[in-house]
Amino acid sequence: MLPKNRRYSALLLYGFLLGVIFIILSSRLMDYTSTDEFCMSCHVHPHAEESWRLSTHYDNPSGVVTHCVECHLPPKGSFRHYTEKAITGARDVYGFIFKDPDQINWDAKKHISQAVKHTYEESCISCHQNLFPLQLTEEGMHAHLYYEENREDLNCLNCHLHVGHYSEHAQEMIDFGFEQVVQEPEEVYESSAIVVEFDRFTETIPDTDVSFDMLPVPGGRFTIGSPENEPGRREDEGPRREVELSPFFMSEIEVSWDMYMAFFRETMSEGRLDQGSFVQTTDGDNQLDGITGPTPPWGSPDQGWGYGDRPAITMTWHAANTFCKWLSQKTGKSYRLPTEAEWEFAARGGTDSPYFFEGNPRDFTRERFFNRLFGADTTNINSYVIYEGNSYARTQNPSAVRPNPYGLRNMLGNVWEFCSDYYAPDAYAEYPAGEVIKDPRGPSQGTERVIRGGSFSSDAYQVRSASRSHTRHDAWLITDPQIPKSIWWYSDVFDVGFRVVLEWPHNDE
């Protein structure tokens, strides 16, 4: 038997050798599980490897290959690299074992709001340490200067979302040609509709091939806002007030790309002043020749989802309001954006429940853990609303849902809709309690505008009839490097549109 001191020495030696072996094996294991081949063997999302090999992180003139872990983990050598690797690995193993890849909304995962959760900006910077290389274009220089000045608000992916995985849509945005959607119609309407009765009518826009249906919304009283016990309620939905509205017409569907592009084709400007263009008449006076419309967008404004009857998106509130002015000028009527009270009255369709159809928001929302874990019966809401549970992360045609009691489609979901009111969280509190408020138009001043209805990316709580939100003008233009920024197109929001209303001209009779 070895002496005691020798036994301790042997144990120390064995422990040391085991430690060395453990470190070597751990290092080998870390290296092996960080290879592209290992990542591809586990990940179940479609075309991950194919889109990576087509991207500029693989297929580029320099021949340098950017590997999976160089984007999807913090830089190697940092403590955070290993902690995030453990967390990411556990999440991926869980998804591989328990999730059905056919039930995952992969389009939604490609959106920047999701992508920033799976990439690390410090990894981008560790490779691209020089943001102003000699070969950088002037446009790129301005963009990177803008990034340097706004690092707290911007992420590399705001501009470079698809560098790691090639996207056909991204290429379409780059190759976008306006002649694709702005084409002269072969046959046009010669006059607008004549409205003599408070009934459904089809509006025809002169000098275009576009028509759309306007539906009557009867005037009456209702209580705006939501009760305090309504699931999903937010503080700005109260206090409730009784409102009385005059009858009005509202478009059956949200303003479509067909409608918006007719406006664009006729009014689009390139450096024209906002007040329109002027011509000189024979008597020497200047007269307004027309309404100045949007400048061309910097990419495909439909996000690659399609035009036609899909709702027009990415325009600013100013652009939507100008569309209404143009439509009024073309038709000889007074079209405008709905007030917030008109919008909610129309959305409710005579009901006083969270939705205009049967259903409890608690049963549909994904904010409840048990709904996420066990699923929920969403058959009813799916037949009336395009929201995050059934949208596949994009807008849908109005025919995809059933109308509300007034015959209006997509009042809830699909895209948020601009209202004419300025937003205030306490807007209803400004109305006198105990009185009936006649045709309210919201605060007299403000910065942001009300948006209503929720969108294709909204939870079931947000598509309730009383749910309110507002524009975030500066945030929605954060990646627009222009000076001044565009007044026509948002660069960072893809789920806001609008619909139009028309006052019944005989309300005073």
N, C-alpha and C positions, 0 to 999 in steps of 0.2 A: 504494500500500500504506500502511495506517495505521501511525503510529508505534507503537512497542512499548507505551508506557504507555496509548495509546488502545485497543490490542487487549486489554490486561488489563482495562481499564474495561468494554469491551464484553462480554468474557467474564463479568465479575462481574455485569453487568446482565442478560445472558441467563440466567445461573445463578440470579439472584434471581427473575426472571420465571418461570423453570421451577419454582423452589421454591414460589412463590406459587400457580402453576397446579396443582402437585402437591398442595399443602395443600388448595386449594379442591376439587379432584376427589376427594381422599381423604375430605374432610369430607362431600361430597355422597354418596360411595359408602357411608360409614359410616351416614349418615342414611337412605339408601335401603334398605340391608340391615337396618335396624333397624325398618322399618315393619311393621305387622301384616300387610299384604298380602304382603310378601316372606316373612315367616315362614310364613304359611299356604300359600304356593305351593310350599314345599319340604317341609314336615313331612308325613309320611305316616301318622301315627297317626290312627285314625278319630275323627270327631266333635270334633276339637280346637277348631275354630272355633265349631261349634254349642254345645258345652258352655261355652265362654268367653262367648258372647253371652247365655247363660242364667244366668251366674254373677253374684254381687254385685259383681264387679269390672267389669262392663259394665252390667248391668241393676239400677240402684239409684236411690233417690229423689233423690239429688243430681245425677244425670246425669253424674258424673265417670267417665271411662273409664280403666281401668288397662291399659296396653298390654303386649304380650308381653315386651319387653326390660326393662320395669320390675320384673318378677318374676324373669325367667330370666337376668338379668345383674346384676352388682354396680352400684351407683349410677353414673350417667354422670358423667364428669369424673375419675374415679379411674383410676390406671394399671391396676388390676386389672380394670376394666371392659373394657379393650381386649385384655388378655391372655386373659381368659375368653371374650371374643367370638371370638377367633381359635381357641381350643381347641374351643369349642362348634360353631363353623362347620365346622371340619374333621371333627368327629365326625358332624355332621348330613349333610354331603356324602357321607361314607363310607357312612352308613346308607342314604341315598337311592339310591346307586348299587349297593351290593353286598348289601343286606339285603332279604329278602322280608317285607313287612309282615304277610302272613297267617301267618307263622311266629313272630311276636313275641308274647310273652305280655303283652298290654296291661294286663290286670288286675293283674299283678305290678308293673308300672310305676307304678300308682296308689298303691301302698302307701307309707307314710311313709318307709320305709327307702330307697326309690328316689327319692321326691319331693325329699328334702333334698339330693340330688346335683344337682338341676336348678333349684333356687331358692336365693335368697340372703337370709339373715335381715337383713343390713344394708339390703337394699332394702326389706324390710317396714318396718323402723324409720325409714328415710328418709321414707317417706310417712306412717306412723302415729307421729309423734313424741310426741304426747300420748296416753298409754295410759289416761288417766282423764278423758275428755271428760264434759261435763255430762249428756249423754243416755245414758251407760253405765249399764246395769242393775246392781243390787246383786250379782247372780250374776257378771256380767262383772267388776265391781270386785274381788271376791274372787279370781277366776281370774287377773286381771292382777297382783294383789298376789303371788299364788303364783308367777307367772312371774318377777316381779322378784326374788323371794327364791331362785329356782332356775334362774337364767339359764344356768349351766354345764351343766345337765342337760336343759333344755327348749329346744324350738325353736317358733317361732310356729306351724309346721305341726302340732304335736302337737294343737292345738285347732282350727286353721283350715285343715285340709288341703284342703277343697273350695271355698274362696272364689274361687279363680281359674278353676276348671272345675267347673261344676254336676254334681252326682252324685245320681242318683235314690236310691241307697243311703243317702247322707248325709241326704236328706230323709226317707227311711223311718226312720232313726235318730231324727230329731227328732220325727216324727209317731207314733212307736212307741206302740202301745196294748197293754197286757198281755193284754187280752181276746182278742187275735188268736191267742195260743198257749195260754193257760191257760183251757181250756173243760172243763166237766163232761162226762164220757163218758156216752153213752146206755146202754150195757150194761157191766157190770163183773163181774170174777171174784169169786167168793165165798170162795175159799180158795186157799192156795199149793200148790205141787207137793209130793207126798210122795216122798222119795228113799229107795229101798230097795236099789238096786244102784249099783255104781260104773260108771255108763253115762250117756250123753247124756240130758239131761232138759230139759223146757221149764218154766221158772219162771213162775208167774202171780202177779201182785201183787194181793192182795185189795183190793176197793173201787176198783179201776182197771180199765182195758181194756188194760193193758200186759202183755206176756209177752216173754220172751227165752230163748235157749238157753244152757245151761251144758254145757261139754264136759269130760270127764275127762282129767286130765293125770297120767300114771302117775308114781309116785315113782321115784327112782333116783339114780345118781351122774353127775356131769358136772364138767367143769373150767370154772369161771367166769373170765371175762376173755378177753383175746386174746393170741396169741403175739406176740413182739416184732417179727417180720417181717411182720405183717399190714398190708396197705396201708391207710392212713388211721388207724392206731392212735394213740391218745393215751396219755400217761403214766398217767392215772388208771385205765386198763383192766388194770392189773397191780399186783403180780405175780399170776400165775394160782394158783388154789387149788382143791383137789378138794372138792366139796360133795355132800352126800347130802340129798335132799328126800323128805318124805312125800307121798303122793298128794294131789291137790287138784282141785277143779273151777275152771274159768275161763270167763268169759263169751265166747261165740264172737266177739262184736264189741265195740267200744268202747261205753261207755254212750251211748246215743242221746238225741236231744232228746225223743223220745216217753217214754223212761224218766225222764229228768231232769225233764221238765215235770210228770209225775205226782207226783214228790216236791215240786216247787215249788208245784203247785196245793194240796197238802194242808198244807204247812208254811210257806209264805212269810210273812214277818213284816214289820211296819212299826213299828220301834221296840221290838220285844219283846226281852227279855233272852236271851242265848245259851243259858242253861240250860233254856229251854223255858217253857211256861205251866203254871200250877198250878191245880188245882181242889180245893175242900174237900169231903171225903167226909162221910157222915152222922155218923160218929163224931168229926168235928172235925179229922182228920189231913189234911195237905196231900199230894197225890200228883201226880207228874208226868203231865200230860195228854197231852203229845206232844213231838216234837222240833221245835225252832225251826229254820226253814229260811231261805233267802236273802231279803233285802229285794229289792224290784224293781230291776232294772238300770236304768242311765241311758240306755239305748238298746237297739236290737235286738241281743240277744246272739248271734244266728246270723250277724251281719255281712251279712245280706241273701242268704246262700247257700242258705238253706232249712233246714227242721226235719226231722221224720220220723226216718229211720234214720241221718241224718248224725250224726257224733259231737258230743256236747255240748261246748262250749268256753267259755272266758273265766271259768270258775269258779276259785276259789282251792283250794289243797290242803285247807284247812279245810272248804270246802263239799263237796268230793268225799268227804272222810272222814265228814262228817255225813250225806251221802247213804247211805253204807254202813250207818250206824247206823239210819237210817230204814228201809232195806230189810230189815235184820235184824229190826227190830221188827215190820214188816208181815208178814214171811214166817215168823217163828219160827225162823229159821236164823241162822248167824253169818257174814254177809258182811263183807268187808273189802277194803282195797287190797292188791295183791300185794307181797310182799317183792321186793327187787331180784333175789335169787337165783331165786325162783319165776318172776319175769318172764323172765329170760334163759333159764332152762331151757325154759319154754313157747315162747319165741320161736325157739329153736334147733330144736325139734321132733325131737330126737334126732341132730342134725347137729353137726359141730365145725368148720364152715367159716365164712367171714365172713358169708354169708347162709345161709338154709335151702334155697336153690336154687343152681344152678350159676352161677358168675360171679365175676369178679375185680373188686373195687372200682375198680382202676385203669382198667378198661375203661369204667366208667360215669361216673366223676367228671368234673365240669366244672372242677375245680381244675387239671387238666392242660391245658396250652396246646394240645397237638395235638388233644385231644378237643373243645375249644371251636372250634378252627379247622376241623377236618375232620369233626366229628361222630363218633358211636360207635354201634355196634349195641346198642341198649337194649331190644330186643324182650323178652328174658327178664325183666329187672328190672321193666319196665313192666307185665307181667302179674301181678306179685305185690305191688308197692309203689307207693303214691301218694307221690311226692316232687317236688322242684322241676322235674324233667324232664318230668313229664306231668300235673301237678295243676292247671294254669291258675290257680295262686295261691289255691287254696281247698280246703276239705275235699271229699271225695267219698263217695258211698254205699258201704257195704261190698261190695255186689255188683260193684263195679268191679274187684276183684282176686280172684285165686285164693287158697285157704287154704293154710296151712302143713301139714306132715305130721300135726299134731294136730288139724287142722280149724279152726284159729283164723285169723280174717281181720284184716288191718291191724295185725298185731303190729309190723311195720316200716312206718314212714311214716304218712301221713294226719294223726295228731296225736301229739305226745309224750304219754306216759302217766305219771301220778303213781305212784310206789311208796311204800310205807310207811316206808322207811328214811330216816334222816338222811343227807345227802351228806357224804362226806369224800373228798378226792382219793387218800388212802392207805388207804381202807377195807379193801381186800383184804390189805394188809400187816399189818393188825392180827390177822388169822387166823393161827394157828400153822402154820408150814410143815411139810410131811410128815404132817399129820393130815387126816382126813376131817371136814369141818365139817358138823355136823348141823343142818339147818333154820336157817341164819343169818338174823339180823334187822338186821344193820348196826350202826353206832355207837349207843351208848346215849344220846347227846345231840348236838345240833348246831343249826344255824340254818336251813339250807335243806334241801329234800327232793330225793331222786333223781327224775329223769324219764328215761324210756327210749324208744327206738324211732325217734326222728326224726319229722319231720312233712312236710306238703305243701310246706314251704318249705326243706327240708333237701337238702343235696347227698348223693350216693350214699355218700360216706364216713360220713355221720352216721346212715345207716339200716342199718348193720351190726348184727348181733345183740349184739355186745359194746360198742357205743358207749354212752357214759354222758354225762349232763349233769345239771343241777340247776335248781331254781327260782331266780328272782332277784326275790324278793318286792317289795323296795322299788322296783326299776327297773320292774317290771311294774305298778306303781301310781303311776308318776311323774305322770301327768296327772289323777289323781283329787284334786280340790281339797278333798274333804271332811275335816273334822277331827272325830273320827278317820277315817282312811281305811277303806274297806269291808273287812270280813273275808270277804266272800262273792264279790265279783266283781273280776277284774283289769280295768284300764282299757287296758293296753298290750300284751297278748299274746293272739293269736287262734289259736294252734296247739298248745294243750295241753288234753288231756282225761284220761280214765282208763277202766279196766275193773275188774271186780270178780272176786274169787276166793271160794271156799267150801271150807273144809276138809272132807275126807271124815271123817264122824263115827266111822268104825270103824277109824281108823289104829292104835289101841292094841290092837285085838283080835288 
